[in-house]
C-alpha cells in the first residue's frame, strides 16, 4: 500500500452469521460471510457473550486467507442499539462499549460490531469506529409529535444504507449531500422512507415496529382502535401480537412468504390475491413518499429507491409511476453494508469529516 492508502477491516454481525470485509481505500480485496453453528450460538446465555467467540472466528478466518492484520489502518463495526445520536462516524469509546454491553436500547447482534472492532483495533493500536447505526436521530421537533401525549415518535431506520446511498447519488450529481433535499426509500424486510434535508434525516417512519408502509415482514401503520381491540380480545398473548406485527406481518401475514421473487412468480402465474397485496405494498410506499415530499414543501431534488426490493422492476415501476411527478426517481438496488461502513471510516481517515464522540450532545423533546 502507498502512504495515502488505508486498509480497513469492516465487521457486520448478524444473528447467525458475521459478514467481514477488508478494503484498500474503497476497493474490496476480501469479503466473506462467516456462518456460525446454531448450536454454538444458542449455547451463549446472552448475545453479548458471543463477542470473544466471534472475534476469534474472524481473526482465524483472516489468518487462513493470508491477510496480515498488522497492515490494518482501522477497524469499523456495524453500530448497534445505542442512545439516539446524529448520523456520522463515531470513534468507539468507553461510554459506547458500556452501552453496547449492557444493551442500552436492547440486545441485538449488531451490538457486537463496535465491541469486536474495538477489541481487534486496540490490540493493534489503531482506531475503531461505527457508522450510522439504526438509532440515528436527526428528527425535527414537529416530526416527534405522535398525536398521543404518552408516546413520542422515534427514529429507527436503515440509516447506514440510506445515508450511504444518498452520499453516492449526491456525488454522481456533482453536489454535496449537505446541499440536497432527497427522499430515500429503503425497501427490504422492513421499509423506511427518510426525508433527507441538507444532510439530515428530519423525518422518517419507525421501521422496526412503528409506522409507515407494510413490508415483506412488518405490518407498518395499522388502524389503532382495531389493534387495541385485538390486544384485549383475550385471544392472543403480547408476544403473539408483536410477532404478527413484526416478522409475521406484511407479505408474510397475507401471502405466507417474505420472498418478493416468489410473490412476483405467483402474480405472473395469475394469482390475483398476490397481485392485490403486492400492489398495495407499492401503493403504501408511494403514499409515504408523497407525505415526505410535503415535509420538504415539494422542494425535492431526487427520490431514491434502494434495498433488495428495488431489484423488482414491476414493483419499482408501480412506485415510480405514482411519484415521478414530484422529482426524478433514481433506483439504486441492494444494500452493501460493508462498503458503507468502509466509506464512513474513510471519510474520517482522509480528513473529509471529523470523527464524532459518543454520545454527543443529543437532546430529545420532552412533552
C-alpha positions as CSV (number, residue, x, y, z in Angstrom):
1,X,0.0,0.0,0.0
2,X,1.1,3.6,-0.6
3,X,1.2,6.2,2.1
4,X,-2.2,7.7,1.1
5,X,-3.9,4.3,1.2
6,X,-5.8,2.9,4.1
7,X,-6.6,-0.7,4.8
8,X,-9.8,-1.1,6.7
9,X,-11.4,-4.2,8.3
10,X,-15.2,-4.0,8.5
11,X,-17.5,-6.2,10.6
12,X,-21.2,-6.6,10.4
13,X,-22.6,-9.2,12.8
14,X,-26.0,-10.8,12.2
15,X,-28.0,-13.2,14.3
16,X,-26.3,-16.4,13.0
17,X,-23.5,-15.0,10.8
18,X,-20.9,-12.4,10.6
19,X,-20.0,-10.5,7.4
20,X,-16.5,-9.2,7.2
21,X,-14.5,-7.4,4.6
22,X,-11.1,-5.9,4.0
23,X,-10.9,-2.8,1.9
24,X,-7.9,-0.9,0.5
25,X,-9.4,2.6,0.5
26,X,-12.9,1.9,-1.1
27,X,-11.7,-1.2,-3.0
28,X,-12.7,-4.6,-1.6
29,X,-9.9,-7.1,-1.5
30,X,-11.7,-9.7,0.6
31,X,-15.3,-10.3,1.7
32,X,-16.8,-13.3,3.4
33,X,-20.0,-14.3,5.3
34,X,-19.0,-16.5,8.2
35,X,-21.8,-18.8,9.1
36,X,-22.0,-19.8,12.8
37,X,-23.2,-23.1,14.0
38,X,-26.6,-22.6,15.6
39,X,-25.8,-24.9,18.5
40,X,-22.7,-22.8,19.4
41,X,-24.7,-19.5,19.1
42,X,-27.5,-20.9,21.2
43,X,-25.1,-22.1,23.9
44,X,-24.5,-18.5,24.9
45,X,-26.9,-17.1,27.5
46,X,-26.8,-13.6,26.0
47,X,-25.9,-12.1,22.7
48,X,-23.1,-10.1,24.2
49,X,-21.4,-13.2,25.5
50,X,-20.7,-14.2,21.9
51,X,-18.1,-11.5,21.2
52,X,-15.0,-13.5,22.1
53,X,-16.1,-16.4,20.0
54,X,-16.9,-14.2,17.1
55,X,-13.7,-12.2,17.4
56,X,-11.6,-15.4,17.4
57,X,-13.5,-16.7,14.4
58,X,-12.9,-13.5,12.5
59,X,-9.2,-13.5,13.3
60,X,-8.8,-17.2,12.3
61,X,-10.6,-16.5,9.0
62,X,-8.4,-13.6,8.2
63,X,-5.3,-15.7,9.0
64,X,-6.4,-18.6,6.9
65,X,-6.9,-16.2,4.0
66,X,-3.4,-14.9,4.4
67,X,-4.4,-11.4,5.4
68,X,-1.9,-9.7,7.7
69,X,-3.9,-7.6,10.2
70,X,-0.8,-5.7,11.2
71,X,-1.3,-3.7,7.9
72,X,-4.7,-2.5,9.0
73,X,-5.3,1.2,9.4
74,X,-8.6,1.0,11.2
75,X,-11.4,-1.4,12.1
76,X,-15.1,-0.4,11.7
77,X,-18.1,-2.3,13.1
78,X,-21.8,-2.1,12.5
79,X,-23.4,0.2,15.1
80,X,-25.8,-1.3,17.5
81,X,-28.8,-0.3,19.6
82,X,-27.3,2.8,21.3
83,X,-28.6,6.1,22.5
84,X,-30.1,8.3,19.8
85,X,-27.3,10.1,18.0
86,X,-26.7,12.2,15.0
87,X,-25.5,10.5,11.8
88,X,-21.8,10.1,11.2
89,X,-18.7,8.1,12.0
90,X,-18.1,7.6,15.7
91,X,-14.9,6.5,17.5
92,X,-15.6,3.6,19.8
93,X,-15.1,4.8,23.4
94,X,-15.7,3.5,26.9
95,X,-19.2,5.0,27.1
96,X,-20.2,3.3,23.9
97,X,-18.8,0.0,24.9
98,X,-20.7,0.2,28.2
99,X,-24.0,0.9,26.4
100,X,-23.4,-1.9,23.8
101,X,-22.5,-4.5,26.5
102,X,-25.5,-3.5,28.7
103,X,-27.9,-3.5,25.8
104,X,-28.9,0.2,26.5
105,X,-31.7,0.1,23.9
106,X,-32.0,-3.6,23.5
107,X,-30.0,-6.8,22.8
108,X,-29.1,-7.3,19.1
109,X,-26.3,-8.9,17.2
110,X,-25.3,-5.6,15.8
111,X,-24.2,-4.5,19.3
112,X,-21.2,-6.9,18.8
113,X,-19.9,-4.8,15.9
114,X,-18.4,-2.0,17.9
115,X,-17.2,-4.3,20.6
116,X,-15.3,-6.6,18.3
117,X,-14.0,-3.7,16.3
118,X,-12.6,-2.1,19.4
119,X,-11.1,-5.4,20.7
120,X,-9.2,-6.0,17.4
121,X,-8.2,-2.4,16.9
122,X,-6.9,-1.7,20.4
123,X,-4.6,-4.7,20.2
124,X,-3.1,-3.1,17.0
125,X,-3.1,0.4,18.4
126,X,-5.3,1.7,15.6
127,X,-8.7,3.4,15.7
128,X,-12.1,1.7,15.8
129,X,-15.3,3.2,14.5
130,X,-19.0,2.6,14.0
131,X,-21.1,4.3,11.3
132,X,-24.7,5.5,11.1
133,X,-26.4,2.9,13.4
134,X,-30.2,2.3,13.2
135,X,-30.7,4.7,16.2
136,X,-29.5,7.8,14.2
137,X,-31.9,10.5,15.2
138,X,-32.0,13.9,13.4
139,X,-35.8,14.4,13.6
140,X,-37.1,17.9,13.8
141,X,-39.3,18.7,16.8
142,X,-42.5,18.6,14.7
143,X,-41.7,15.1,13.5
144,X,-41.6,13.8,17.1
145,X,-45.2,14.6,17.9
146,X,-47.3,11.4,17.5
147,X,-50.7,12.9,18.5
148,X,-50.8,10.8,21.6
149,X,-49.1,12.6,24.5
150,X,-47.8,9.4,26.1
151,X,-45.9,8.3,23.0
152,X,-43.2,10.2,21.1
153,X,-42.3,9.2,17.5
154,X,-38.9,7.6,17.4
155,X,-36.2,7.5,14.7
156,X,-35.3,3.9,14.0
157,X,-34.5,3.2,10.3
158,X,-32.0,1.9,7.8
159,X,-29.6,4.8,8.5
160,X,-26.4,3.2,7.2
161,X,-27.7,2.3,3.8
162,X,-29.9,5.4,3.4
163,X,-27.1,7.8,4.1
164,X,-24.5,5.9,2.1
165,X,-26.7,5.8,-0.9
166,X,-27.7,9.5,-0.5
167,X,-24.0,10.4,-0.5
168,X,-23.2,8.3,-3.6
169,X,-26.1,9.8,-5.5
170,X,-25.1,13.3,-4.5
171,X,-21.6,12.6,-5.7
172,X,-23.0,11.4,-9.1
173,X,-25.0,14.6,-9.3
174,X,-21.8,16.6,-8.7
175,X,-23.1,18.0,-5.5
176,X,-22.7,17.7,-1.7
177,X,-25.1,15.6,0.3
178,X,-25.5,18.6,2.6
179,X,-26.7,20.7,-0.3
180,X,-29.6,18.4,-1.4
181,X,-33.2,17.6,-0.4
182,X,-33.7,13.9,-1.0
183,X,-36.4,11.3,-0.3
184,X,-34.6,8.0,0.3
185,X,-36.7,4.8,0.5
186,X,-35.0,1.6,1.8
187,X,-37.1,-1.4,0.8
188,X,-36.1,-4.7,2.4
189,X,-37.6,-6.9,5.1
190,X,-38.6,-3.5,6.6
191,X,-39.4,-0.3,4.6
192,X,-38.3,3.1,5.7
193,X,-38.8,6.4,3.9
194,X,-36.4,9.1,5.0
195,X,-36.7,12.9,4.4
196,X,-33.1,14.0,3.9
197,X,-32.9,17.8,4.2
198,X,-29.4,19.1,3.5
199,X,-27.6,16.2,5.1
200,X,-30.0,15.5,8.0
201,X,-32.9,13.0,8.1
202,X,-35.5,15.3,9.6
203,X,-38.4,12.8,9.4
204,X,-38.6,9.1,8.8
205,X,-41.1,6.3,9.7
206,X,-40.1,3.9,12.5
207,X,-39.2,0.8,10.5
208,X,-38.9,-1.6,13.4
209,X,-42.4,-1.8,15.0
210,X,-43.8,1.6,14.3
211,X,-45.4,3.2,11.3
212,X,-45.2,3.6,7.6
213,X,-45.8,1.2,4.7
214,X,-46.2,-2.5,5.3
215,X,-43.3,-4.6,4.1
216,X,-42.4,-8.2,3.4
217,X,-42.3,-8.9,7.2
218,X,-43.8,-5.9,9.0
219,X,-47.3,-4.6,9.3
220,X,-46.4,-0.9,9.4
221,X,-49.2,1.5,10.3
222,X,-52.4,-0.3,11.2
223,X,-55.8,1.0,12.4
224,X,-55.0,1.6,16.1
225,X,-58.5,1.1,17.5
226,X,-58.8,-2.3,15.9
227,X,-55.4,-3.2,17.1
228,X,-56.3,-2.2,20.7
229,X,-59.4,-4.3,20.5
230,X,-57.4,-7.3,19.2
231,X,-54.9,-6.9,22.1
232,X,-57.7,-7.0,24.7
233,X,-59.7,-9.8,22.9
234,X,-58.2,-12.4,25.2
235,X,-57.3,-14.5,22.1
236,X,-53.6,-13.5,21.9
237,X,-50.6,-13.1,24.2
238,X,-48.5,-9.9,23.9
239,X,-45.7,-11.9,22.2
240,X,-48.1,-13.3,19.6
241,X,-49.4,-9.8,18.7
242,X,-45.8,-8.5,18.4
243,X,-44.9,-11.4,16.0
244,X,-47.9,-10.6,13.9
245,X,-46.7,-7.0,13.6
246,X,-43.0,-7.7,13.2
247,X,-41.8,-10.9,11.5
248,X,-45.2,-12.3,10.5
249,X,-46.8,-9.1,9.3
250,X,-46.9,-7.6,5.8
251,X,-46.5,-10.1,2.9
252,X,-45.9,-13.0,5.4
253,X,-49.3,-12.3,7.0
254,X,-51.2,-12.0,3.8
255,X,-49.4,-14.4,1.5
256,X,-47.3,-16.7,3.7
257,X,-43.9,-15.6,2.3
258,X,-41.5,-12.7,2.7
259,X,-39.9,-13.6,-0.7
260,X,-40.8,-10.9,-3.2
261,X,-39.5,-13.1,-6.1
262,X,-41.9,-15.8,-5.2
263,X,-44.7,-13.3,-5.0
264,X,-43.9,-12.0,-8.4
265,X,-43.9,-15.6,-9.8
266,X,-47.3,-16.1,-8.3
267,X,-48.5,-12.9,-9.9
268,X,-47.1,-14.0,-13.3
269,X,-49.0,-17.3,-12.9
270,X,-52.3,-15.4,-12.4
271,X,-52.6,-15.2,-8.6
272,X,-54.9,-12.2,-8.2
273,X,-54.6,-12.0,-4.4
274,X,-50.8,-11.9,-4.7
275,X,-51.1,-9.0,-7.2
276,X,-53.5,-7.1,-5.0
277,X,-51.3,-7.3,-1.9
278,X,-48.1,-6.6,-3.8
279,X,-49.7,-3.6,-5.5
280,X,-50.9,-2.4,-2.1
281,X,-47.4,-2.5,-0.7
282,X,-46.1,-0.4,-3.6
283,X,-49.2,1.9,-3.1
284,X,-48.3,2.5,0.5
285,X,-44.7,3.2,-0.3
286,X,-45.7,5.8,-2.9
287,X,-48.1,7.4,-0.3
288,X,-45.3,7.7,2.2
289,X,-43.0,9.3,-0.4
290,X,-45.8,11.7,-1.2
291,X,-46.1,12.6,2.5
292,X,-42.3,13.0,2.6
293,X,-42.5,15.5,-0.2
294,X,-44.9,17.6,1.8
295,X,-42.3,17.8,4.6
296,X,-40.0,19.4,2.1
297,X,-42.7,21.7,0.7
298,X,-42.3,19.9,-2.7
299,X,-38.6,21.1,-3.0
300,X,-37.2,17.6,-3.7
301,X,-34.0,17.2,-5.8
302,X,-34.5,13.4,-6.2
303,X,-36.3,10.3,-4.9
304,X,-34.0,7.3,-4.3
305,X,-35.3,3.7,-4.2
306,X,-32.8,1.3,-2.6
307,X,-32.7,-2.1,-0.8
308,X,-33.5,-5.6,-2.0
309,X,-37.0,-4.9,-3.3
310,X,-35.5,-2.2,-5.6
311,X,-34.4,-5.2,-7.9
312,X,-38.1,-5.8,-8.7
313,X,-38.7,-3.9,-11.9
314,X,-42.5,-4.2,-11.7
315,X,-42.6,-3.1,-8.1
316,X,-40.3,-0.1,-8.8
317,X,-42.3,0.9,-11.8
318,X,-45.5,1.0,-9.8
319,X,-43.9,3.3,-7.2
320,X,-42.2,5.4,-9.9
321,X,-45.4,5.9,-11.9
322,X,-47.1,7.4,-8.8
323,X,-44.2,9.6,-7.6
324,X,-42.1,10.8,-10.6
325,X,-44.2,14.0,-10.8
326,X,-42.5,15.0,-7.6
327,X,-38.9,14.6,-8.7
328,X,-36.7,12.2,-10.7
329,X,-36.7,8.7,-9.3
330,X,-33.2,7.1,-9.0
331,X,-33.0,3.4,-8.5
332,X,-30.0,2.1,-6.5
333,X,-30.9,-1.6,-5.7
334,X,-29.3,-3.7,-2.9
335,X,-27.7,-2.9,0.4
336,X,-23.9,-3.0,0.5
337,X,-23.3,-2.5,4.3
338,X,-19.6,-3.4,4.2
339,X,-19.0,-0.8,1.5
340,X,-21.0,1.8,3.5
341,X,-19.0,1.1,6.7
342,X,-15.8,1.4,4.8
343,X,-16.8,4.8,3.3
344,X,-17.7,6.1,6.7
345,X,-14.3,5.2,8.2
346,X,-12.5,6.6,5.1
347,X,-14.1,10.0,5.4
348,X,-12.6,10.3,8.8
349,X,-9.2,8.8,8.0
350,X,-8.9,11.1,5.0
351,X,-9.9,14.2,7.0
352,X,-13.0,14.8,4.9
353,X,-15.1,14.5,8.0
354,X,-14.4,14.8,11.8
355,X,-15.0,11.7,13.9
356,X,-17.8,12.1,16.3
357,X,-17.7,11.4,20.1
358,X,-20.4,9.3,21.6
359,X,-22.9,10.1,22.9
360,X,-22.5,13.7,21.8
361,X,-25.0,16.3,23.0
362,X,-28.2,14.7,21.8
363,X,-31.3,16.2,23.3
364,X,-34.8,14.9,22.7
365,X,-38.0,16.8,23.1
366,X,-40.0,16.2,26.2
367,X,-43.7,16.7,26.0
